[in-house]
Amino acid sequence: MLRLYHLLVGFILVLLIPVGVKFVLPQFSGTKAPQSPAVSKLANLGEGNIWQKILGNTAAPTNWQVATCNGNAPLLCISSKGKVLGTVEINVYPLEKIPDFQKKLVAAGVPTNSQVDYQSSQYQTQVLTVLKGWVADKYAAFTKDRQVQYGRDIIFSDYPTQPAPVGKLQGIRYGFAGLNQQGGVQEQHIGYVAFDGARLYVITTAFDSGTQTGKFEKLENLAIFQPYLDAIAADLRLP
């Protein structure tokens, strides 16, 4: 019963912390990269860990450290007292590799074959519409996969998408959650997506035993770190 109580508290924190903490000045730290956990994916934008190229200020809770993970996998390590608590993954998709996204851009009136002013209000409005469609497709695929895996044992829902800066880009923050019939949290996913006119940036982390990379082992640690991830995403050197 106590374990269930802790899970429910963690789930509530995930929903409430972004509102309560956004007005608190986070601490910024720069520390030596902790040893990264085993990973199965390689960086997909050039050689090495892309976080090394784009990471700005690293907001973190007291006594936590945020630094690029060792190795080439596109992971950011969050640690405390030398122990990795979780990782955040970034994937970068060149526009020519995502034809479905291209079609959405064309449908929204966004040019895909010329330079545009990504800071203009009209362009941002059009791109946000496309990003919301991308998130909707992702959630549909997500729930379909989980229904096959869990049946009716787990109830899944998405969080309302919210505009969120990703570096100088206007992106979207999104999330999914799965609750079991007893009220415990089965899994929790948080993501950010942005587009710079040539590449789609997708930043993800989760509480999910089935996820190999970009995840936290404990739900409460994910809940604590999520508002700081907002600050990190906003300060990335993008585009």
N, C-alpha and C positions, 0 to 999 in steps of 0.2 A: 504494500500500500504506500509506503514511504517513497519507494522508487517511482511509482506512478505519479505521486505528488510532485516530485522533482522534475519529471518529464513535462508535466503540465505547466509548471512554473517557467521552465526553459522555453516552452512554446510561446507562452504569453510574453516573455521577455523579447523574443524575436520580433513580435508585432509592435511592442511598445517602445523598445529602446531607441529606434531611429528618431522618434518624436521627442523623447525626453533628453537625449544626449546631444542632439544637433546644436543645442545652444550652449554646450559646455566646451571650452577650449581644450582640445585634445593635446596630449603630450607628443612631441616629436622626438624621434631618436634615430641615430644611425649606428648600426652595430655590425659586427662580423657575422657573416652568413653562417647559420647552423648547418649541420649535416643534413642533407635532404633524405627523405624516405625513398624506398624503391619506387620507381615509376616505369611506365610502359610507353609513354609518348615522348617524342622529340619536339624541340622547338620548330615552329613552322614559318618563321620569318628570318631567314639568314641563319648564321651559325651562332651557337651559344644560346644562353637563356635570355629571351627577349626582355625580361624584367630589368636586366642590367642596363638596357638602353632607354627604357621609358620611365623607370621609377623615379618619382620626385620625393617629397617629404613623406616620411613613414609614420603616420599616427598609430599609437598603440596604447593599451591600458597600462597602468603602472606596473613595472617589473616584467612587462612583455616586450619582446623584440620582434621587429619585422625586417626581413632582409631577403635578398635573392637566394634561392636554394642553390646549392652546389650542383654542378652538372649542366647538361644542355636542355633538360626538360623545362618547359615554360611554366615554372612554379615559383611562387612566393611563399617563403616559410615564415610561420608565426610560431614563436617559441617562448618559453619561460624557464629560467634556470637550466638552460642547455637542453631542454626537452622540447621537441617539435609538437605543438598542440594541434596544428592544422596547416593546410596549404591552400593557396588560391591559384587557379590555373587560368591562363590566357591563351586563346587561340585566335589566329589572324587568318582571314580568308580573302585572297585576292578576288576582285569582282568577277573576273573571267571564270573562276572556279565555282561560282554559286549562281547558276542560270536562273533558278527560281526566284532568287532575290532580285536579279536584274529585271525579271518580268514585273515584279512588284514596283520597282522604281519607275519603269516605263508607264505602268498603269497609273501611278501617282503623278506623272508629269515631270519626273526628275530626269534630266539628261544624263546619259551614261557614257557619252563619247566625247565630252569636252570638260574643261575646267569650269567649276562653278564656285560661287562664294558661299562656303559652308557656314558662314556667320550670318548670312542674311535671314531675316525672319521668315520669308516665304520658303526658302530652301529648308530651313529647320522644320517648319510645319509639315512640309511634304515628306521629309525623311522620317520624322517621328511617326507619321501615319504608316509608312512602310515598316518601320521597326516594330510597331504594335502588331502589324500583321505577321511579322516574323515570329514574335513571341507567341501569338495565338496558334500558329502552326506547330511551334515547338511544344506547347502545352498539349495540343491535340495528340501529337505523337507520343508524348510522355504518358498521358493517361491511358492511351490504347495499350502501350507496352505494359503498364502496371496492372491493368485489368486482366491481361493474360497471365501475369505473374502471381497476382494476389487474389483475383476474383473479387468477391464482395467483402473480403476480410479487412481491407484497407480503404478508407474514404479519402480521395484526393481532391484538393482544391487549389486554385491559383490565387495569388495576391493581385490586387489592382496594380497595373503598371504605373510607374511614376517617372516623370522626367528627371534625369540625373546627369550632371556634367561628367564626362569622361575625358579628362584633359581639357582641351579647348573645344571639344566636340559636345554637342547636345545629344546625350544618349538616353537610355531608358533602364531603370532598375525593375527587375521582375523577380518572381519567386513562386515556388510550388511547395506544398506540404502534404504529407500523408499521415492520417491518424488511424490507429487500429480501433477495433470495436470497444476496447476497454478504455479508450481515451488517451492512450499513450502516443507519442510521436514516433512513427516508423521511420520517416525521413523528412528532410527539410533541404530545399535548394534555393540558393540566392544567385542571381546573375545580373550582369550589366552588359548592354550591347550598344555599340555606336558605329557610325559609318563616316568615313572621311572623303568619300567620293571615289576611292579606289580600293579600299579594303574595309572589311567588316571585322570589328573587334568584339570578341565575346569573352567576358571575364566571369568565372564561375567558382563557387565553393559550395559545400553541402555537409549535412549530417546524414550519412547514408552508408550502411555497411557494404552495399554492393558497388559503391564508387571506389575506384582504385586511386585516382589522383584528384586533387582539388577538393579536399574534404577535411572535416574536423572529426576527431574520435568521440568528442563529447558535445552534446547539444548545447549545454550551458556555455561552453567556450565559444561556440559559433554565435550564440545570442549576444555575448559580451562584445565580440569583435566586430559584429556587423556594422555599427555606426562608424567605426574607425575605418572600415573598408570604404565607406562612402567618401571619407576625406581623402583616402589614398587614391581612389579612382578619379576624384576631381583634380588632383594635383599631378596626374600623369603627364609626361611630355608627349602628348598627342595633339594634333597630327604631327 
